[in-house]
Amino acid sequence: MATTMRAVEITGPGGPEVLRLAERPVPQAGAGELLIRIAASGINRPDVLQRKGQYAPPPGASDLPGLEVAGTIAQGDASAMAAAGLKVGDRVCALLAGGGYAEWCVAPVAQCLPAPEGWSDVEAASLPETFFTVWSNVFDRGRLASGETLLVQGGSSGIGVTAIQLGRAFGATVIVTAGSDEKCRTCLELGAHHAINYKTQDFVAEVRRITEGRGVDVVLDMVAGDYVAREVECLAEDGRLVIIAVQGGVQSSFNAGLVLRRRLTVTGSTLRPRPVAFKGAIAAALRERVWPLLSAGTVRPVVHSTFPAAEASRAHELMESSQHAGKIVLTWTA
């Protein structure tokens, strides 16, 4: 097996141009871990923030960006793999705390899942970060149930297209916001029941109209900032607002009276620094509840673009332009 590998490094905080291809030692798997020969690496907003110097890796994690990969198991903790039903040679996808922009990576066995039957490595690499995040926040923290209504901010994002499909698959009515009529159409094609162009429509007024004044049960928010006050207004009685990113800023002001009168919950989380056991529990739930839907084609990966790893800077430019719908993936070839 090779002792060195190609990897995409962040040479310093800055724009996409600070990403460069470099040579690194192949990492070594320890107890409870396995080594993956990576075929494809998913790109996510946290990678962009890390590149800008705004989101440091957790202690002990690789300094390389990359939170999700797909590839083949090369070696690892045999007993841990056996307990998870995995073995050397299996195709898997994995959630990482870092290190995914490389030809090889180490991942906790608990955070690995079989590549869903019928899906390519590129498609499999697009799954872990968004599926772990949506399951943890919409279904565990947000407690979305069949018959309820979900509002997804940024429906055409990687998180958004996953939330649309999972919300619908588990019996919810899904309303999304997106930044263009074309993106709204894409969201509807993926299964959203209603799509609101937030640039030309007031999403609060539209939610009231669509729900006949009742409001929604869960809001998945990636904006925060001044959106929080408007989202509180969108919630039905006992509604839950779940914040998973702060692209609009960390400061929010909202009507606390509505929170009291409607018994609302305002919550949020970040997944990257959580312990392996927490992420492993999400993986187990996904394998039981969601992976059969992927194998059946009821829920599917949505990949907008792929780039060779050497063109990671171009991939980041596309991510920051917000001109995509779905996931962006890097590919590794010899």
QUIPE-V783254 format. One record per pair of residues at least 4 apart in sequence whose C-alpha atoms are under 8 Angstrom apart, sorted by the first residue. I is the first residue (numbers start at 0). J is the second residue. Records with the same first field share a line. If there is no record, write none. Layout:
I = J + J
//
This chain:
1 = 25
2 = 24 + 25
3 = 22 + 23 + 24 + 25
4 = 22 + 23 + 24 + 25 + 101 + 102 + 103
5 = 20 + 21 + 22 + 23 + 101 + 102
6 = 20 + 21 + 22 + 23 + 63 + 100 + 101 + 102
7 = 18 + 19 + 20 + 21 + 63 + 64 + 100 + 101 + 308 + 309 + 311
8 = 18 + 19 + 20 + 21 + 63 + 64 + 100
9 = 17 + 18 + 19 + 50 + 63 + 64
10 = 17 + 18 + 19
11 = 17 + 50 + 52
12 = 17 + 49 + 50 + 51 + 52
13 = 17 + 50 + 51 + 52
14 = 50 + 51
15 = 50 + 311 + 312 + 313 + 315 + 316
16 = 312
17 = 50 + 312
18 = 50 + 311 + 312
19 = 309 + 311 + 312
20 = 308 + 309
25 = 103 + 104
26 = 34 + 103 + 104 + 105
27 = 34 + 105
28 = 32 + 33 + 34 + 74 + 75 + 76 + 105 + 106
29 = 33 + 75 + 76
30 = 75 + 76
31 = 75 + 76 + 79 + 80 + 107 + 108 + 109
32 = 75 + 76 + 79 + 105 + 106 + 107 + 108
33 = 72 + 73 + 74 + 75 + 76 + 80 + 105 + 106 + 107 + 108
34 = 72 + 73 + 74 + 75 + 103 + 104 + 105 + 106
35 = 69 + 70 + 71 + 72 + 73 + 74 + 103 + 104 + 105 + 106
36 = 70 + 71 + 72 + 73 + 102 + 103 + 104
37 = 68 + 69 + 70 + 71 + 101 + 102 + 103 + 104 + 331
38 = 68 + 69 + 70 + 71 + 102 + 120 + 121 + 330 + 331 + 332
39 = 68 + 69 + 70 + 120 + 121 + 124 + 328 + 329 + 330 + 331
40 = 65 + 67 + 68 + 69 + 99 + 100 + 101 + 121 + 124 + 125 + 328 + 329 + 330
41 = 65 + 66 + 67 + 68 + 99 + 124 + 125 + 326 + 327 + 328 + 329
42 = 46 + 65 + 66 + 67 + 125 + 314 + 315 + 326 + 327 + 328 + 329
43 = 47 + 65 + 66 + 128 + 157 + 318 + 326 + 327
44 = 48 + 318
45 = 49 + 54
46 = 50 + 64 + 65 + 66
47 = 51 + 315 + 319
48 = 52 + 53 + 54
49 = 53 + 54 + 55 + 56 + 64
50 = 54 + 64
56 = 60 + 61 + 62 + 96 + 97
57 = 96 + 271 + 272
60 = 96 + 97 + 98
61 = 96 + 97 + 98
62 = 97 + 98
63 = 97 + 98 + 99 + 100 + 101
64 = 97 + 98 + 99 + 100
65 = 95 + 96 + 97 + 98 + 99 + 100
66 = 94 + 95 + 96 + 97 + 98 + 99 + 128
67 = 92 + 93 + 94 + 95 + 99 + 124 + 125 + 126 + 127 + 128
68 = 92 + 93 + 94 + 95 + 99 + 123 + 124 + 125 + 127
69 = 90 + 91 + 92 + 93 + 114 + 120 + 121 + 123 + 124
70 = 90 + 91 + 92 + 120
71 = 87 + 88 + 89 + 90 + 91
72 = 86 + 87 + 88 + 89 + 90 + 91
73 = 87 + 88
74 = 87
75 = 80 + 87
76 = 80
77 = 81 + 86
78 = 82
79 = 83 + 108
80 = 84 + 85 + 86 + 108
81 = 85 + 86
83 = 108 + 109
85 = 89 + 113
89 = 113
90 = 113 + 114
91 = 111 + 112 + 113 + 114 + 123
92 = 111 + 112 + 113 + 114 + 123 + 124 + 126 + 127
93 = 106 + 110 + 111 + 112 + 124 + 127
94 = 106 + 110 + 111 + 127 + 128
95 = 99 + 106 + 110 + 271
96 = 271 + 272
98 = 104 + 105
99 = 103 + 104
100 = 308 + 329
101 = 331
102 = 331
106 = 110 + 111
107 = 111 + 275
109 = 275 + 276 + 278 + 279 + 282
110 = 275 + 278 + 279 + 282
111 = 282
112 = 282 + 286
114 = 118 + 119 + 120 + 123
115 = 123 + 290 + 293 + 294
116 = 293 + 294
117 = 294
118 = 122 + 123
119 = 123
120 = 124
121 = 125 + 302 + 305 + 328 + 329 + 330
122 = 126 + 300 + 301 + 302
123 = 127 + 300
124 = 328
125 = 129 + 300 + 301 + 302 + 326 + 327 + 328
126 = 130 + 300
127 = 131
128 = 132
129 = 133 + 157 + 158 + 161
130 = 134 + 158 + 161 + 285
131 = 135 + 278 + 281 + 282 + 285
132 = 136 + 158 + 270
133 = 137 + 138 + 158 + 161 + 162
134 = 138 + 139 + 281 + 285
135 = 139 + 140 + 281
136 = 140 + 141 + 219 + 241 + 243 + 267 + 268
137 = 141 + 142 + 143 + 162 + 217 + 219 + 241
138 = 142 + 143 + 144
139 = 143
140 = 241
141 = 217 + 239 + 240 + 241
143 = 147 + 149 + 166 + 171 + 216 + 217
144 = 169 + 170 + 171
145 = 169 + 170 + 171
146 = 170 + 171 + 172
147 = 170 + 171 + 172 + 215 + 216
148 = 171 + 172 + 173 + 174 + 215 + 216 + 217
149 = 166 + 171 + 172 + 173 + 174 + 215 + 216 + 217 + 218 + 219
150 = 173 + 174 + 175 + 176 + 215 + 217 + 218 + 219
151 = 159 + 162 + 163 + 173 + 174 + 175 + 176 + 218 + 219 + 220
152 = 159 + 175 + 176 + 177 + 218 + 219 + 220 + 221 + 222
153 = 159 + 175 + 176 + 177 + 178 + 221
154 = 158 + 159 + 160 + 162 + 163 + 175 + 176 + 177 + 183 + 186
155 = 159 + 160 + 177 + 182 + 183 + 185 + 186 + 323 + 324 + 325
156 = 160 + 323 + 324 + 325 + 326
157 = 161 + 301 + 324 + 325 + 326
158 = 162
159 = 163 + 325
160 = 164 + 186 + 189 + 301 + 324 + 325
161 = 165 + 300
162 = 166
163 = 167 + 173 + 175 + 186 + 189 + 190 + 191
164 = 168 + 189 + 190 + 191 + 298 + 299
165 = 169 + 298
166 = 170 + 171 + 172 + 173
167 = 171 + 172 + 173 + 190 + 191
168 = 297 + 298
172 = 191 + 192
173 = 190 + 191 + 192 + 193
174 = 191 + 192 + 193 + 194 + 195 + 206
175 = 183 + 186 + 191 + 193 + 194 + 195
176 = 183 + 194 + 195 + 196 + 197 + 202
177 = 182 + 183 + 194 + 195 + 196 + 197
178 = 182 + 183 + 196 + 197 + 198
179 = 183 + 196 + 197 + 198
180 = 184 + 196
181 = 185
182 = 186 + 324
183 = 187 + 194 + 195 + 196
184 = 188 + 194
185 = 189 + 324
186 = 190 + 191 + 194
187 = 191 + 192 + 193 + 194
195 = 200 + 202 + 205
196 = 200 + 202
197 = 201 + 202
200 = 205
201 = 205
202 = 206
203 = 207 + 229 + 230 + 232 + 233
204 = 208
205 = 209
206 = 210 + 212 + 214 + 215 + 233
207 = 211 + 212 + 213 + 214 + 233
208 = 212
210 = 214 + 215
213 = 234 + 235
214 = 233 + 234 + 235 + 236
215 = 233 + 234 + 235 + 238
216 = 234 + 235 + 236 + 237 + 238 + 239
217 = 234 + 238 + 239 + 240 + 241
218 = 230 + 234 + 239 + 240 + 241
219 = 240 + 241 + 242 + 243
220 = 240 + 241 + 242 + 243 + 244
221 = 242 + 243 + 244 + 245 + 246
222 = 226 + 242 + 244 + 245 + 246 + 247 + 248
223 = 227 + 242 + 244 + 245 + 246 + 247 + 248 + 249 + 250 + 251
224 = 245 + 246 + 247 + 248 + 249 + 250 + 251
225 = 229 + 247 + 248 + 250 + 251 + 252
226 = 230 + 247 + 251
227 = 231 + 251 + 252 + 253
228 = 232 + 251 + 252 + 253 + 254
229 = 233 + 253
230 = 234 + 240
231 = 240 + 253 + 254 + 257 + 258 + 263
232 = 257
234 = 238 + 239 + 240 + 263
235 = 261
236 = 261 + 262 + 263
237 = 261 + 262 + 263 + 264
238 = 261 + 262 + 263 + 264
239 = 263 + 264 + 265 + 266
240 = 263 + 264 + 265 + 266 + 267
241 = 265 + 266 + 267 + 268
242 = 265 + 266 + 267 + 268
243 = 267 + 268 + 269
244 = 269
245 = 249
254 = 258
255 = 259
256 = 260
257 = 261 + 262 + 263
258 = 262 + 263 + 264
259 = 263
269 = 273
270 = 278
273 = 277 + 278
274 = 278
275 = 279
276 = 280
277 = 281
278 = 282
279 = 283
280 = 284
281 = 285
282 = 286
283 = 287
284 = 288 + 289
285 = 289 + 290
286 = 290 + 291
287 = 291
288 = 292
289 = 293
290 = 294
291 = 295
292 = 296 + 297 + 298
293 = 297 + 298 + 299
301 = 324 + 325 + 326
302 = 324 + 325 + 326 + 327 + 328
303 = 323 + 324 + 325 + 326 + 327
304 = 326 + 327 + 328
305 = 314 + 327 + 328 + 329 + 330
306 = 310 + 311 + 313 + 314 + 327 + 328 + 329 + 330
307 = 311 + 329 + 330 + 331 + 332
308 = 329 + 330 + 331
310 = 314
311 = 315 + 329
312 = 316
313 = 317
314 = 318 + 327 + 328 + 329
315 = 319
316 = 320
317 = 321 + 322 + 323
318 = 322 + 323 + 327
//
